[in-house]
Amino acid sequence: MKPLNLFLLTFLAFSAFGQSVTVKTENGRVEGATNKAGDIRIFKGIPFATPPIGNLRWKAPQPVANWTNVRQCQVFGPSPMQAKPAPFMYWSSEFLIPEQPISEDCLYLNVWTGAKLATEKRPVIVFIPGGGFRSGGGACPIYDGEAMAKKGIVFVNINYRLGVFGFLAHPELSQESGHNASGNYALLDMIAALKWVRKNIAAMGGDPENVTVAGQSAGAFAVNFLTASPLAKGLFQKAIAESGGSFMTSPIRPKLTLQGAEQQGITFANSLQVKSLAELRAKSSDDILKATGGLSAPIVDGYVVPESVMAIYTHGQQSDVPLIVGWNEDDKIMGPPAKADAFREQIKKRFGDKSDAFLKAYPAQTDDEAAQSQGNSNRDESFGIQDYTWAKMQTKTGKAPVYMYNFNRKLPALTPQMQFGAFHSGEIVYAYNNLNTLNRPWEAVDQHIADVMSSYWVNFAKTGNPNGKNLPNWPAYKPVSDSVLIFDKTIGSHPLLTKSQLAFWEQYYGADN
């Protein structure tokens, strides 16, 4: 055997005590650690781009400088700049990043692998965390990759710039970019992370030609944009989106041109009383974070996202890869519901001559009925219609299959006050077999759902088809049948239960998208 091949085969050899492991990346050697059982190698805080600080704030991510010594990668790198994390609504501490460190210097990723040889070519999942593009990061406990690594996946999660740090558009930023575009730095961060995976993951036993990009909530919206971006083509072969997509514009996802976003950036700069980009970049991270009015979501910039996602799919220009898309029964993000009379009045003001059609889909004769309809309509407008449209558009203009699901298991709660049903983000610990990271009174059925759901995800990452031995059959989505896989106490395929409600949103938004 040639010396080089022997070197590759021993890349992942770990110490006799199972405490550390060293791997050579294109930038230098990194040292991770093993789990308690010694069968999973974990690398945390690997840089995939130069820190986007100083003059690199609001610029595309730049390549990492090489290092000569072994870099210690056994703790998470800093999380993206954001407000101090604190539990709210459904989300307990397990859904939050650690309080420190939080920094603009945040472009790090984390890897979990069970491979012992660099030649194993295990399937790779690159997970993009959620958080409304304003919060979150790879250090959240629920994104731990050990369980998926035990099932044969090389699991990667990433950080990306958030809020105004990741999305500020401005005419001067567009001018200096070389592409006459600005505002989508977070998407460029994700693309840089995928490029890092393509160049380096083989050394950790992963297959750079078998990468699944996955995400939840904002991460799912990001996956949708990545499937539409020409800059991301070829960097992944499959996609998973949990509760998120960007097909329909709406009050919570308004249509915004680059020119409009740039004007918003001018207003933001004026609020900080600066007269140049240099002065804006000289402001402290805290000053930028505290300021209001900056863009904090992806836009159609003509470069990273050339057209609307709907237009790109309509023209068949998306990355034509197998998809898993779905949403949760209680996928809603809203405050206390209004009483029935007040709700019906709100509907009349908003929908006018379409009010009757709305109230037929979402009746509101009593306060209880109105409360239920407010939650259901929020779910369907925010998430359901996006993923449903995604599935339909992919089957219309693409060749790769789509597998659609609804997660309906109401998570068990420690107290009645903590019972939020199948809430937004509740499926994550099932999909990645991480029930142990969330403090809940789990039952045997929850362990079963987690094992089945994560097995579907693993099979999909391996082959593009989630089906496998001892799993209920999950048929590919077909518009003619509108079937969906239901994850609940019973797991199985079923006609889409919310089809008539989603039809209202299709008709309401269809003319504008």
C-alpha positions as CSV (number, residue, x, y, z in Angstrom):
1,M,0.0,0.0,0.0
2,K,1.3,3.5,-0.9
3,P,2.3,5.7,2.1
4,L,-0.4,8.3,1.2
5,N,-3.2,5.8,1.2
6,L,-2.0,4.4,4.5
7,F,-2.0,8.0,5.8
8,L,-5.6,8.5,4.7
9,L,-6.8,5.2,6.2
10,T,-5.3,6.2,9.6
11,F,-6.7,9.8,9.6
12,L,-9.4,8.9,12.1
13,A,-7.4,6.7,14.4
14,F,-8.0,7.8,18.0
15,S,-5.9,7.4,21.1
16,A,-6.0,4.2,23.1
17,F,-7.9,6.0,25.8
18,G,-10.6,7.1,23.3
19,Q,-10.1,10.8,24.4
20,S,-9.1,12.6,21.3
21,V,-8.8,12.3,17.5
22,T,-6.9,14.4,15.0
23,V,-7.9,15.0,11.4
24,K,-6.2,17.0,8.6
25,T,-8.4,19.6,6.9
26,E,-7.3,21.8,4.0
27,N,-6.4,24.6,6.4
28,G,-4.6,22.5,9.0
29,R,-5.0,19.7,11.5
30,V,-7.9,19.8,14.0
31,E,-8.3,17.8,17.2
32,G,-11.6,16.7,18.4
33,A,-12.8,14.3,21.1
34,T,-14.7,11.1,21.4
35,N,-18.0,10.5,23.2
36,K,-18.2,8.5,26.4
37,A,-18.6,5.2,24.6
38,G,-15.6,6.0,22.4
39,D,-17.5,5.2,19.1
40,I,-18.3,8.7,17.9
41,R,-15.7,11.4,17.0
42,I,-16.8,15.0,17.7
43,F,-15.3,18.1,16.3
44,K,-16.7,21.4,17.5
45,G,-15.9,25.0,16.5
46,I,-14.1,24.3,13.2
47,P,-13.9,27.6,11.3
48,F,-15.2,27.5,7.7
49,A,-14.6,31.2,6.9
50,T,-12.5,34.1,8.2
51,P,-14.3,36.0,11.1
52,P,-16.6,38.5,9.5
53,I,-15.5,41.4,11.7
54,G,-14.1,44.8,11.1
55,N,-13.9,45.6,7.4
56,L,-15.4,42.1,6.6
57,R,-18.7,43.0,8.3
58,W,-21.4,42.8,5.6
59,K,-19.1,41.1,3.1
60,A,-19.2,37.7,1.6
61,P,-17.4,35.1,3.7
62,Q,-13.7,34.9,3.0
63,P,-11.5,31.8,3.1
64,V,-9.9,30.7,6.3
65,A,-6.2,31.3,6.8
66,N,-4.2,28.2,7.2
67,W,-2.7,27.3,10.6
68,T,0.4,25.2,11.4
69,N,-0.2,23.8,15.0
70,V,-3.0,21.4,15.7
71,R,-6.2,23.4,16.4
72,Q,-8.2,22.3,19.4
73,C,-11.8,21.7,18.3
74,Q,-13.5,20.3,21.4
75,V,-15.8,23.1,22.4
76,F,-18.4,25.1,20.4
77,G,-17.2,28.2,18.7
78,P,-19.0,31.5,19.5
79,S,-22.7,31.7,18.6
80,P,-23.9,34.4,16.1
81,M,-24.5,37.9,17.4
82,Q,-28.0,38.0,18.8
83,A,-30.0,39.1,21.9
84,K,-29.4,37.4,25.2
85,P,-31.2,34.0,24.9
86,A,-34.1,33.5,27.3
87,P,-36.9,30.9,27.3
88,F,-40.2,32.1,25.8
89,M,-43.5,30.6,24.5
90,Y,-42.9,26.9,23.8
91,W,-39.1,27.1,23.8
92,S,-37.3,26.0,27.0
93,S,-33.6,26.3,27.6
94,E,-32.8,23.2,25.4
95,F,-33.9,25.2,22.3
96,L,-31.5,28.0,23.1
97,I,-27.8,28.6,22.6
98,P,-25.6,29.1,25.7
99,E,-25.5,32.7,27.0
100,Q,-21.8,33.0,26.1
101,P,-19.8,33.2,24.0
102,I,-21.9,35.3,21.5
103,S,-19.9,37.2,18.8
104,E,-19.8,38.4,15.3
105,D,-16.8,36.0,15.0
106,C,-19.3,33.1,14.6
107,L,-18.6,31.2,11.3
108,Y,-17.9,27.8,12.8
109,L,-19.4,24.3,12.2
110,N,-19.5,21.1,14.2
111,V,-19.1,17.5,13.1
112,W,-20.1,14.2,14.6
113,T,-18.9,11.0,12.9
114,G,-18.7,7.3,13.7
115,A,-16.3,6.6,10.8
116,K,-12.9,5.3,11.7
117,L,-11.5,5.4,8.2
118,A,-11.4,8.3,5.7
119,T,-12.5,5.9,3.0
120,E,-15.9,5.0,4.4
121,K,-17.9,7.6,2.5
122,R,-20.8,7.8,4.9
123,P,-23.8,10.0,3.9
124,V,-23.7,13.5,5.2
125,I,-26.4,15.7,6.7
126,V,-25.6,19.5,7.0
127,F,-28.2,21.0,9.4
128,I,-29.1,24.7,9.4
129,P,-30.6,25.8,12.7
130,G,-33.8,27.9,13.0
131,G,-34.5,31.0,15.0
132,G,-36.4,33.4,12.8
133,F,-33.0,34.5,11.2
134,R,-32.6,36.5,14.5
135,S,-31.5,33.9,17.0
136,G,-30.1,30.4,17.4
137,G,-26.9,28.5,16.5
138,G,-25.3,25.1,16.3
139,A,-24.7,24.9,20.1
140,C,-28.3,24.3,20.9
141,P,-28.6,20.9,22.7
142,I,-31.4,19.7,20.5
143,Y,-29.1,19.9,17.4
144,D,-26.6,17.4,18.9
145,G,-25.4,15.0,16.2
146,E,-24.3,12.0,18.2
147,A,-27.5,9.9,17.8
148,M,-27.5,10.4,14.0
149,A,-23.8,9.5,13.8
150,K,-24.6,6.3,15.6
151,K,-27.0,5.5,12.8
152,G,-24.3,5.9,10.2
153,I,-24.6,9.6,9.3
154,V,-21.8,12.2,9.3
155,F,-23.7,15.0,10.9
156,V,-22.7,18.6,10.6
157,N,-24.4,21.7,12.0
158,I,-23.4,25.2,11.3
159,N,-23.6,28.8,12.4
160,Y,-24.5,31.7,10.1
161,R,-24.8,35.5,10.6
162,L,-28.1,36.6,12.0
163,G,-30.4,39.6,11.9
164,V,-28.9,42.8,10.5
165,F,-25.4,41.2,10.6
166,G,-26.5,38.6,8.0
167,F,-29.0,40.6,5.9
168,L,-28.3,44.3,5.8
169,A,-28.6,45.7,2.2
170,H,-27.3,49.2,1.2
171,P,-26.4,50.8,-2.1
172,E,-22.8,51.2,-1.1
173,L,-22.6,47.5,-0.1
174,S,-24.1,46.5,-3.4
175,Q,-21.6,48.7,-5.2
176,E,-18.5,47.2,-3.5
177,S,-19.7,43.6,-3.8
178,G,-18.7,43.2,-7.4
179,H,-22.1,41.7,-8.1
180,N,-24.4,44.7,-7.6
181,A,-26.1,43.0,-4.8
182,S,-26.2,43.0,-1.0
183,G,-28.2,41.6,1.9
184,N,-27.9,37.8,1.7
185,Y,-24.7,37.3,3.7
186,A,-26.3,34.6,5.8
187,L,-27.1,32.5,2.7
188,L,-23.5,33.0,1.5
189,D,-22.3,31.8,4.9
190,M,-24.3,28.6,4.4
191,I,-22.9,28.1,0.9
192,A,-19.4,28.6,2.3
193,A,-20.1,25.9,4.9
194,L,-21.3,23.5,2.2
195,K,-18.1,24.2,0.2
196,W,-16.1,23.4,3.3
197,V,-18.0,20.1,3.6
198,R,-17.3,19.3,0.0
199,K,-13.6,19.8,0.5
200,N,-13.1,18.3,3.9
201,I,-15.7,15.9,4.9
202,A,-14.0,12.9,3.3
203,A,-11.3,13.1,5.9
204,M,-14.0,12.5,8.5
205,G,-15.4,9.5,6.7
206,G,-18.1,11.4,4.8
207,D,-19.1,11.3,1.2
208,P,-18.8,14.8,-0.4
209,E,-21.0,13.5,-3.3
210,N,-23.8,12.5,-0.9
211,V,-24.8,15.5,1.1
212,T,-28.2,16.3,2.4
213,V,-28.9,19.9,3.4
214,A,-31.5,20.1,6.2
215,G,-33.1,22.8,8.3
216,Q,-36.0,23.7,10.5
217,S,-38.0,26.9,10.6
218,A,-35.7,29.7,9.4
219,G,-33.3,26.8,8.5
220,A,-36.0,25.3,6.3
221,F,-36.7,28.7,4.7
222,A,-32.9,28.8,4.1
223,V,-32.9,25.3,2.5
224,N,-35.6,26.6,0.2
225,F,-33.5,29.5,-0.9
226,L,-30.5,27.3,-1.3
227,T,-32.4,25.0,-3.7
228,A,-33.3,28.1,-5.7
229,S,-29.8,29.7,-5.7
230,P,-27.5,29.0,-8.6
231,L,-24.5,29.5,-6.3
232,A,-25.5,26.4,-4.3
233,K,-26.0,24.0,-7.2
234,G,-24.0,20.8,-6.9
235,L,-23.1,21.4,-3.2
236,F,-25.9,19.0,-2.0
237,Q,-27.8,16.1,-3.5
238,K,-30.9,16.0,-1.2
239,A,-32.9,18.5,1.0
240,I,-35.0,18.3,4.1
241,A,-37.2,21.2,5.2
242,E,-39.1,21.1,8.5
243,S,-41.7,23.9,8.7
244,G,-40.5,26.4,6.3
245,G,-40.5,27.6,2.7
246,S,-40.6,30.8,0.7
247,F,-43.1,30.4,-2.1
248,M,-45.9,32.6,-1.1
249,T,-45.5,36.3,0.0
250,S,-47.5,37.3,3.0
251,P,-47.7,39.9,5.7
252,I,-45.0,38.0,7.6
253,R,-43.0,37.4,4.4
254,P,-43.5,40.6,2.4
255,K,-42.2,40.9,-1.2
256,L,-39.1,43.2,-1.0
257,T,-36.9,44.2,-3.9
258,L,-33.2,44.9,-3.7
259,Q,-33.9,48.6,-4.1
260,G,-36.4,48.5,-1.3
261,A,-34.0,46.6,0.9
262,E,-31.2,49.1,0.1
263,Q,-33.5,52.0,1.1
264,Q,-34.2,50.2,4.4
265,G,-30.4,50.0,4.9
266,I,-30.0,53.7,4.3
267,T,-32.7,54.4,7.0
268,F,-30.9,52.0,9.3
269,A,-27.5,53.8,8.8
270,N,-29.2,57.1,9.4
271,S,-30.6,55.9,12.7
272,L,-27.0,55.3,13.8
273,Q,-26.0,58.8,12.6
274,V,-23.2,57.6,10.4
275,K,-22.2,59.0,7.0
276,S,-20.2,56.1,5.5
277,L,-19.8,52.4,5.5
278,A,-16.5,52.8,7.3
279,E,-18.3,54.6,10.1
280,L,-21.0,51.9,10.1
281,R,-18.4,49.1,10.3
282,A,-16.6,51.0,13.1
283,K,-19.7,50.8,15.3
284,S,-19.6,48.1,18.0
285,S,-21.5,44.9,17.7
286,D,-23.7,45.9,20.6
287,D,-24.6,49.3,18.9
288,I,-25.5,47.5,15.7
289,L,-27.6,44.9,17.6
290,K,-29.5,47.5,19.6
291,A,-30.4,49.6,16.5
292,T,-33.7,48.9,14.8
293,G,-34.9,48.9,11.2
294,G,-32.3,46.7,9.5
295,L,-33.3,43.9,7.2
296,S,-33.2,40.4,8.9
297,A,-34.4,37.9,6.2
298,P,-33.3,36.8,2.7
299,I,-34.3,38.9,-0.3
300,V,-34.3,38.6,-4.1
301,D,-31.0,40.3,-4.7
302,G,-30.4,39.3,-8.3
303,Y,-27.2,37.4,-7.4
304,V,-27.6,34.8,-4.6
305,V,-31.4,34.7,-5.3
306,P,-31.9,35.9,-8.9
307,E,-35.7,35.8,-8.9
308,S,-38.4,34.8,-6.5
309,V,-38.4,31.2,-5.3
310,M,-41.7,30.7,-7.1
311,A,-40.4,32.0,-10.3
312,I,-37.3,29.9,-10.2
313,Y,-39.3,26.7,-9.6
314,T,-41.9,27.8,-12.2
315,H,-39.0,27.9,-14.7
316,G,-37.6,24.6,-13.5
317,Q,-34.3,26.2,-12.6
318,Q,-34.1,24.8,-9.0
319,S,-31.7,22.2,-7.8
320,D,-33.7,19.2,-8.8
321,V,-33.0,17.0,-5.7
322,P,-35.1,14.6,-3.7
323,L,-37.0,16.5,-0.9
324,I,-38.6,15.8,2.5
325,V,-41.0,18.7,3.4
326,G,-43.5,18.9,6.2
327,W,-45.0,20.8,9.1
328,N,-46.5,20.3,12.5
329,E,-50.2,20.2,13.6
330,D,-49.6,23.1,16.0
331,D,-47.1,25.0,13.9
332,K,-48.2,28.4,15.0
333,I,-46.4,31.5,16.3
334,M,-48.9,33.9,17.7
335,G,-50.1,35.6,20.8
336,P,-53.3,35.0,22.8
337,P,-56.3,34.5,20.5
338,A,-59.0,37.1,20.1
339,K,-62.7,36.4,21.0
340,A,-65.0,35.2,18.3
341,D,-66.6,38.6,17.6
342,A,-63.3,40.4,17.4
343,F,-61.8,37.7,15.3
344,R,-64.6,37.8,12.7
345,E,-64.2,41.6,12.6
346,Q,-60.5,41.3,11.9
347,I,-61.2,38.8,9.1
348,K,-63.7,41.2,7.4
349,K,-61.2,44.1,7.5
350,R,-58.4,41.9,6.1
351,F,-60.1,39.7,3.6
352,G,-63.1,41.8,2.5
353,D,-65.2,39.8,-0.1
354,K,-63.1,36.7,0.7
355,S,-64.2,36.7,4.3
356,D,-66.9,34.2,3.8
357,A,-64.5,31.8,2.1
358,F,-62.0,32.3,5.0
359,L,-64.7,31.6,7.7
360,K,-65.9,28.6,5.8
361,A,-62.4,27.2,6.1
362,Y,-61.8,28.5,9.6
363,P,-65.2,28.8,11.4
364,A,-65.5,31.2,14.4
365,Q,-69.0,30.9,15.8
366,T,-67.8,30.4,19.4
367,D,-64.7,31.7,21.3
368,D,-63.3,28.2,21.5
369,E,-63.9,27.6,17.8
370,A,-62.4,31.0,17.0
371,A,-59.3,30.2,19.1
372,Q,-58.8,26.9,17.2
373,S,-59.3,28.6,13.8
374,Q,-56.8,31.4,14.7
375,G,-54.2,28.8,15.5
376,N,-54.9,26.7,12.4
377,S,-54.9,29.6,10.0
378,N,-51.7,30.9,11.5
379,R,-50.1,27.5,11.0
380,D,-51.4,27.1,7.4
381,E,-50.4,30.6,6.3
382,S,-47.0,30.6,8.0
383,F,-45.9,27.1,7.2
384,G,-48.4,24.7,5.7
385,I,-49.0,26.6,2.4
386,Q,-45.3,27.1,1.9
387,D,-44.3,23.4,2.2
388,Y,-47.5,22.3,0.3
389,T,-46.7,24.6,-2.6
390,W,-43.0,23.5,-2.5
391,A,-44.1,19.9,-2.9
392,K,-46.5,20.7,-5.7
393,M,-44.0,22.9,-7.6
394,Q,-41.2,20.3,-7.4
395,T,-43.5,17.6,-8.8
396,K,-44.6,20.0,-11.5
397,T,-41.2,21.2,-12.8
398,G,-38.7,18.7,-11.3
399,K,-38.0,15.0,-11.7
400,A,-36.8,14.2,-8.2
401,P,-39.4,12.9,-5.7
402,V,-40.9,14.7,-2.8
403,Y,-41.9,13.1,0.5
404,M,-44.4,15.1,2.6
405,Y,-45.2,14.7,6.2
406,N,-47.3,16.1,9.1
407,F,-46.0,15.8,12.6
408,N,-49.0,15.5,14.9
409,R,-47.7,14.0,18.1
410,K,-48.5,16.2,21.0
411,L,-45.4,16.3,23.1
412,P,-45.9,15.0,26.6
413,A,-45.7,17.8,29.2
414,L,-44.5,18.0,32.8
415,T,-47.4,20.3,33.7
416,P,-50.7,21.2,32.0
417,Q,-49.3,24.7,31.5
418,M,-46.5,23.2,29.4
419,Q,-48.8,21.3,27.1
420,F,-48.4,23.1,23.7
421,G,-49.3,20.1,21.5
422,A,-47.3,19.4,18.4
423,F,-45.7,22.8,18.6
424,H,-43.3,24.6,16.3
425,S,-39.8,22.9,16.6
426,G,-41.3,20.0,18.6
427,E,-40.4,17.5,15.9
428,I,-36.7,18.2,15.9
429,V,-35.8,15.9,18.8
430,Y,-37.7,13.1,17.1
431,A,-36.2,13.6,13.6
432,Y,-32.7,13.5,15.0
433,N,-33.3,10.9,17.7
434,N,-32.5,13.4,20.5
435,L,-35.3,12.9,23.1
436,N,-32.7,12.8,25.8
437,T,-31.9,16.5,25.2
438,L,-35.4,17.7,26.1
439,N,-36.8,17.5,29.6
440,R,-40.2,15.8,29.0
441,P,-42.0,12.7,30.5
442,W,-41.4,10.6,27.4
443,E,-43.4,7.5,26.8
444,A,-42.6,4.4,24.9
445,V,-44.5,5.7,21.9
446,D,-42.3,8.8,21.8
447,Q,-39.2,6.6,21.7
448,H,-40.8,4.6,18.8
449,I,-41.6,7.7,16.8
450,A,-38.1,9.1,17.3
451,D,-36.5,5.8,16.1
452,V,-38.8,5.6,13.1
453,M,-38.6,9.3,12.1
454,S,-34.8,9.4,12.4
455,S,-34.5,6.2,10.5
456,Y,-36.5,7.8,7.6
457,W,-34.1,10.7,7.7
458,V,-31.1,8.4,7.7
459,N,-32.4,6.3,4.8
460,F,-33.3,9.4,2.8
461,A,-29.8,10.8,3.4
462,K,-28.3,7.5,2.1
463,T,-30.5,6.9,-1.0
464,G,-33.0,9.8,-1.5
465,N,-35.8,7.4,-0.4
466,P,-36.8,7.4,3.3
467,N,-38.3,3.9,3.1
468,G,-36.6,0.9,4.6
469,K,-37.0,-2.4,6.5
470,N,-39.5,-2.4,9.3
471,L,-40.8,1.1,8.5
472,P,-44.4,2.0,7.4
473,N,-44.4,2.7,3.7
474,W,-44.0,6.4,2.9
475,P,-45.2,7.0,-0.7
476,A,-43.7,9.8,-2.7
477,Y,-46.1,12.8,-2.9
478,K,-48.5,13.0,-5.8
479,P,-50.8,16.0,-6.3
480,V,-53.6,13.7,-7.5
481,S,-53.8,12.0,-4.2
482,D,-52.3,14.6,-1.8
483,S,-51.1,11.9,0.5
484,V,-48.9,12.8,3.5
485,L,-47.2,10.7,6.1
486,I,-48.6,11.3,9.6
487,F,-46.3,11.1,12.6
488,D,-48.4,10.4,15.7
489,K,-49.1,7.5,18.0
490,T,-49.8,5.7,14.8
491,I,-47.5,6.3,11.8
492,G,-48.8,6.0,8.3
493,S,-49.8,7.5,5.0
494,H,-53.1,9.5,4.9
495,P,-54.9,12.0,2.7
496,L,-53.9,15.5,3.6
497,L,-56.3,16.6,6.3
498,T,-56.0,20.3,5.7
499,K,-56.4,20.3,2.0
500,S,-59.5,22.5,2.0
501,Q,-57.9,25.1,4.3
502,L,-54.7,25.2,2.2
503,A,-56.9,25.7,-0.9
504,F,-58.1,29.0,0.5
505,W,-54.5,30.3,0.8
506,E,-53.6,29.0,-2.7
507,Q,-56.5,31.0,-4.1
508,Y,-55.8,34.1,-1.9
509,Y,-52.1,34.3,-2.7
510,G,-52.0,32.6,-6.1
511,A,-52.4,35.7,-8.2
512,D,-49.5,37.6,-6.5
513,N,-46.9,34.9,-6.7
